[in-house]
Amino acid sequence: MSKIRIMLLMLVSLLLVVTFVSSSASGEEVLVYAAFDEPTLRAITDDFTASTGINVKWIQGGAGELFTRIRAEAGRPGADVFLGGSIIYHSLLAEEGLLAIAEAPNAAAIPAKFKDPEGYWFGWYVAPWGYVINTKLLAKELPGVPEPKNWEDILDPVWQGHVLSGHPATCGGGYDFIISQIFRYKRLASLFGFEDPLAAGEKAAWSWFETFEKNVTVFNTACPETIALIAQGQGIIGLSWANDILVWIQKGYPIKLIVPPDCPYAAGGLSMIKGGPNPGTAAEFVNFVLSPESQAINAKAYRWPLNPEVSPPEGAPSWESFTPVMYDLKWAGTNKDRLLDEWDKRIGR
């Protein structure tokens, strides 16, 4: 791991926020590491406590930093459950022996490709990655410049100094973005008959990112931070999760969402940490999060539920309107450290 990435992870670890919520008189509790927005997290945990009498304590952070924290705490975990972040992180933790099997009857409704067959981790919602554009600032600073519609448009030098994105070491979506570009180019390489389409796809993806980096002002440590800065006029265009962008649009800011074809996507994950202090209540919490009641709460934050019994987010585009890039989950997990080291070498910030 490079010195840049170590320093970055040490910095963000100092910013993790501890929140005590959902108190009851029972004395039972569950401790959660949450890569999740606070309003939805609070609504789900309040509902869980009301149903079970179990208190919930959480620590919030970016998916990448919480993943790193769980690794560092192997054998002496500080929490029971890891909530949020791509299933890439959860599957890799399972491979490293850091997760426990959770008995979760509600997982039966989750499609097989979004859960571990042995019960080590579960996906429970999906979301695409796209552009957030401050339309007011675009008209003022770059009059006449059209909004980007695909992933090539953002490489135009006209966007230099106007773009914000997420750092792949700490913002889970930033890493998903790398994976999606590799597999987008892999598909194209296959069509052109390359002997090793995956290697060719990775080479092309790094070329894309080296050009993209020239237009980016900053790679933020947390994905939602990008949206806040764009909404507040600190940049014209950012890249982040569509569901979080839609939440900010509802707040009345002059921003819009564009999800280009071949978009990155992620299934949000959920898992029980091996050796956590409260395994019994942890299993109850995991099962509750997978329930239709919990997923209905989550859909109000414009996340697309994986439980087919739950209606999609009201007022959001249909999932069928997106064309997400399909990728190899195991490859994405196995190559994570190598790809982040390559990012440090090529991008360096």
N, C-alpha and C positions, 0 to 999 in steps of 0.2 A: 504494500500500500504506500502511495507517495506521501511525502511530507505535507503537500498541499491538502490532500484528502484527510489525513490524520488531524491537521489543525482545524479543518472545517468541521469535522465530526466532534472534536473536543469543544468547539465554540457552541455548536447548536445543542450539545448535551447540557450546557449550562442554562439553556433557555427553556428546557422542558418545564411544563407547568403542572403542578400537582393540584387536583381539585377534589374536594370531598363532597359527595352528593348522595341523594337518595337515602337519607338516614331513616332508620327505624329502631325500635327498642329491642329487636331480637338478638343483637350482638353478632350474628353471622354476617360475613362480608365476602366480597370478591374484589380482587385487585386487577385493574385493566390497564394495559398499554394501548392507547387509542390514537390512531392516525385518522382522525375524524373531526368534523365540525362540532363545536360545543352545543349549539341548540338541538341538533338531532340526537347527539349522544345523551344529553340531559333528558330529552323526551323518552328515549328508549330505556334508560336506566331508571327513571322515575316509574315507568310502567312496570318494569321488572320488580322493583322494590315493592310496589303496591300489590303485585300478584304473589310475591314469595316471602316478603318480609326481610329479604337479604339486602344489606347495605352494599353500595358500590362506591369504590374509590378508583379514581383514574389518574393517569399521567398522560398528557397529550404531547405529541411530537410528530415530526415527519416520518413517513414509513421507513425511509432509509436509516434514519437515526435510531428509531426504535428497534429495527432489525439488528443493527450493530450493537445496541445495548443488550438485547437478548443473547446474542452470541457472547458478549463479554461477561455476562452473568451466568454462563453455563455452570450447572451444578449448584448454584445459589441464586435462583431467579428472584427478582423483586416483584413479580406480578404473576397472576394466574392465567390471564387471557391476553392474546394479541388480537386487536380488533382494527380492521381497515388495512389499507395498503394492498397492493396487488397480490394475487395468489402466488406470484413468482416468489415473493419473500417467504410466504408460509411453506411452500413446497421445498424450498431450499433449507429452511430450518428443520423440516421433517427429515430430509436426507441426512442432516448433520446430527440427528438424534436428539433434538432439543424440544420436540413436541410430544405430547401425550395423546393417546387415543381418547376421543370424547364420544360418549354414548349419547347420541342426539337423534331421537326419533323424527324430529322435524326435518332432518336432512334428507329423508326419503323423497321429498318433493323437489329437491335440487337436481338438475340434469347431471348425468354421470361425468361429463367432461369438465364440470366445474367443482368437483370434490374428489378428495383422496378416497380410494376404494376401501382403505382400512380405517378411515375416520380420523386421520391426523389433522386435516384441514378442510375447510369448506369455503366455496364462493357463495355470496348471498346477494350480490347486485353487480351490475355492469355499468360502465360509463365510457363514453368516447372522449378523445382529446382533440381540441380544436383551437381556433383563433378567438381571442377576445379583442375587439376593436373599439377604441374610443372615437366614435364617429364625429363628434364635435371637434376634437383635436386634429383628426385627419383632414377635415375640411379647412381648418385654419392653417395648419403648417404644411400640408402637401395637397393643395387644391388641384383637383383634376386627376390625382393619382387613384387608379381603381383599387378596390379592396382585393386582397389576395384570395384566389379561389382554389388553389392547389398548393402542393408543397414546393413547387418550383418558383412560384410567384414571389415567395418571401426571400428568395436569394437575390432579387434585384437590388443593386446598390442604392436605389432610391430609399430603401428602408434603413440604411445604415444609421445607427444611433437612435432608432425609434422602437427597437424590439426588446422585449423582456421574455425570459423563459425560466425553467426550473433546473437546478443542478441535479444531475442524475445520481449523485452519491447520497443525497438527502431528500430530494423530491422524487417519490416513487414514479410519478408520471414522466419525469425526465429520463429515467431508465427505460420505461416502457416505450418512450419515443425512439430511443436508440434501437431497441429490438424491432420496432415496427418498420423503421427505415431499412434495416438489414433484410428483413423478410419481404418487404415491398420490392427491393432491388433483386432479391433472390428469385422471385417469381418472374421478373423481367429477364433475368439471366437465363432462366430455364427456357423461356420462349425463344431466346437467341442461340440456344444450343451450347452454352458454356459447359465445359467438362465438370466443373465443380461450382454449381450455381450459388451455394451458400458462401463460399469463399469470395466469389465475384460480387455477391450482394453486399458482403461486409466491406469490401474495398470501396465499392461505389458509395455506400452509406457514409463512410468516413470522409470521402471527398465532399459529399453533400454537407456534412457538419462543419468541415473546415471552411466552406464558403459561408454557411449560415452564421458561424461564429463572428464573422466580420461585421455583421449587422446588429449583433446583440450588445446591448449596453451592460446588462448584468444577468447572471444566472442565479436566481434566488434560491435560498435554502429550502423554502416551502412552496409548494405549488399554489395554494390560495393567495400567497403574498403577491404573486404576479398580477392576479385579477384586481386586488385592492389598489395596487399602484397604477394600473391602467385606468381604472374607474376614477381615480383621483387626479388623473391628468399627468402622471409622471412618465408616460410613454404612450405611443399611439397604438401599438399592437403587442399582444402577449400570447403565450401558448400555455394552456392549462386545461383542466377538466371541464367538460361541457356542463355537468350538473352544477358545479360551483359558479360557473359563469351565469347560468340561468338564475341562480339565487341573487346575484348582484344586479342583474337586469331588473328583477322584481323590486329592488330597492329604489329604482328610478334613475340610476346613473345613465349617462349617454353612451352606452356601450351595446354591442351586438355580438352574437355568436355566429361563427362560420365553422362548420365541420367539413373539411375537404374530403374528397374521395380517398380511399386507402388510409383511413384514419387509424391512429393508435387507439387501442381500447384496453381496458383492464377489468377483470372480475375482482371486486373487493373481497378480501379474505377474512377468515376468522379461524382461530386455533387456540388450543389449550396448551400452555407452556409446561413442559415436563418438570416435575419437582416443585411446582408452585405451592404456596402455603395453604391454599384452600381448594383442593381438587374437587371436592363434592359440590361446592357452590359454583365452581368454575364450569363444571359440566352442565349445571342447571342454566347458567347464564348463556352458554353457547347454544343450548337447545332453544332458549327463549329468543335469541337474536335471529335464529333461523325460522321462527314462527311467522305465520301470515300477519299477526298483529304488529310485530316489530318491523317487518318489511314494508307494511303499509305506512308506518311512521317515516321510514327511510325514503319512501317514494315521494313524500311531500317535499323533500330536498332535491327532487329531480334526479334521483338515482333509479335506474331501471331494475326492478326486482327479478331475482332468479326463481322465486317461488311462483309457479304459474297461476296459483290461486289469487295472486295480488295484482291489482290493476296497475298499468304503467303510470308514470308521472302525469298528472293532469296539466295540460298546457305546454307540454314538452314535445319535441318531434318524436315520431314513432321510431322504435329501434330499427325497423325495417328500412327506414330512410337513410341509414348509415351504411357504409361499405367498409367495415373494419378489416385490418390486415390480420390474417390468421398466422400464428407463430407456434413454434415448438416450445412448450412450457418448460420441459426438462432442459433443453438446450439453453434457454434464457436464464435458468437458474444456475446451471453448471458453469456458464461462461461469465457470470456477473462480475466477479473480481477481475478477471482478465480484461473485460470490456471497460470497466471503470479505470483500470490502470492505463489502458490505451487512450481513454479520454484525457487523462492527466498529461500523457505524453503529447498528444496532438492539439488539445485545446488549452490545457494548462491553467484553467480558472473555473 
